[in-house]
Amino acid sequence: MHGSSVSRWAVALAAGIAVIAPAAAKDRAPQNLLPTQASPAPSATPSTSRTPTIPPAPVVESTPPTVEPSAQPTTPAPAASPSAPAVAVPTPPPAPVPVVEPVMHWGLADAKALLAVVQKIDREGLIAVDYQPDALAQALAGGEGPTLDDVASHSFAWLAEDLRDGRTPMDARVQWFAVDPDPDQMPTEGLMTKAIETHDIAGVLAGLAPRYPDYAALKAALAATPKADTKARDTIRINMDRWRWLPRELGQIYLITNVPEYQLRLTVNDRIVRTYRTVVGKPGKTATPQLAEKVEGVVFNPTWTVPQSIVVGEGLGARLAASPAAALREGYKVTKMADGTIIVVQQPGPKNSLGQLKIDMPNPHAIYLHDTPAKALFDAPVRAFSHGCIRTDRALELGMTMAMLGADLTQEQAVQNAVSGKYTRVTMTKTFPVYITYVTMGQDITGKLTKFTDIYGRDAPVIASFAAPRQLKTTQRTSKEAIIKLDNPL
């Protein structure tokens, strides 16, 4: 595809984006992100479209199209430094403590309504005995009073917490670093107050269930699975619970990737409008963690500071320092510091290890989405090859789309940044969430409920936690595992 083809693609993309721009400016829901010549295909799920239409990938050749210079400021490539830019690690939070549950007065009718919900909670993939139905029935038999207040309050609180946040304790969520804001936005005390004041116990609790299409599909599958098939039901239950771990509101426009599916989705109002194949971390210490971050910038033609494990350990620094011609030919800039440290920075270009684009989503793990020169890996059925970061197919298309949506770039500016060959960081004026999830059963990009290979073995601890008694909630919000920031996260 020649440069003029990139321009034609960008015009089509811009036309699709223009459809939602006025609405987005007025904080209304976007309607469409596809180019005008394409529209989302209907999904197998009636409530939402799950089948994306993929536009041609924008391939940039060495001869750029003739476009006007970008009005966006160009951020120069970062200067060489003794190490890669440090990522701020937040101060460790205080030690977790048990959550104190509110105790309120319960009338008989409300307590009976709560018992009815508990007795049928298996439909939501939860376990009725966790919410003490026998004790609640016994307290009801004794009439109103302190005993009923205490038992009903705890039953409601535990059930509300599990529907809102998930039943799985944090120590069973391997590499889980996505902080769920729901406990702050929908505190248990407020939920209980609303349920009692409105006498709508069932309605308030039902309103906590995830609204994502995958959750509804899993719930239907659970209802259709015989109780004797415990293995299948366990798989469904834990993946229903994984959706509760996420924020109830993901946002109007967001990126979400399911690691074992090897797919990234650009989603508008829970409607898939783009999908991109991915390469994820290899099992073991390079496994990709689960995160919820913000896209804060798009870097066109990024540089890459080669880690010292390669510069020193593999002798790259000494070899290139001894041969400036080889460094230039291979696309590296070599700097020898006063203390003798050799810094090697790979310059922008199609052979750069980050490819031609990086999605900047600052986090303590140094995990991000980026392009790659190793395009052939996207054709492999199993794509767990990276050191933790997520390599993204058609990354230039993704980057231009995000820059046009998040920084109001015109199509000409987006193309100019892409084909310039120069390091350019476009800062988002509107940030978008990006979720890195791990689901082993859910809807694939065509809307079909599918089992995905548990490539990291993360199902077992969640299943074990469901077989054990429910743990009381604490103030812990993420995994206690050490943050593994790899020297080479690519």
Secondary structure, DSSP 8 states (H G I E B T S, - for coil): --HHHHHHHHHHHHHHHHHHHHHHHTT------S-TT---B--SSTTS--B----------SS-------SS---------SSS-------------B---------HHHHHHHHHHHHTGGGGT--GGGG-HHHHHHHHHT-SSHHHHHHHHHHHHHHHHHHHH-SS-GGGSTTB-----HHHHS-HHHHHHHHHHHT-HHHHHHTTS--SHHHHHHHHHHHHS-TT-HHHHHHHHHHHHHHHHS-S---SEEEEEEGGGTEEEEEETTEEEEEEEEEEE-SSTT---BEEEEEEEEEES--EE--HHHHTTTSHHHHHHH-HHHHHHHTEEEEE-TTS-EEEEE-SSTTSTTTTEEEE---TT---EE--S-GGGGGSSS-EEESSSEEETTHHHHHHHHHHHHS---HHHHHHHHHS-S-EEEEEEEEEEEEEE--SEEE-TTS-EEE---TT--HHHHHHHHHS-----BS--S--S-----SS--
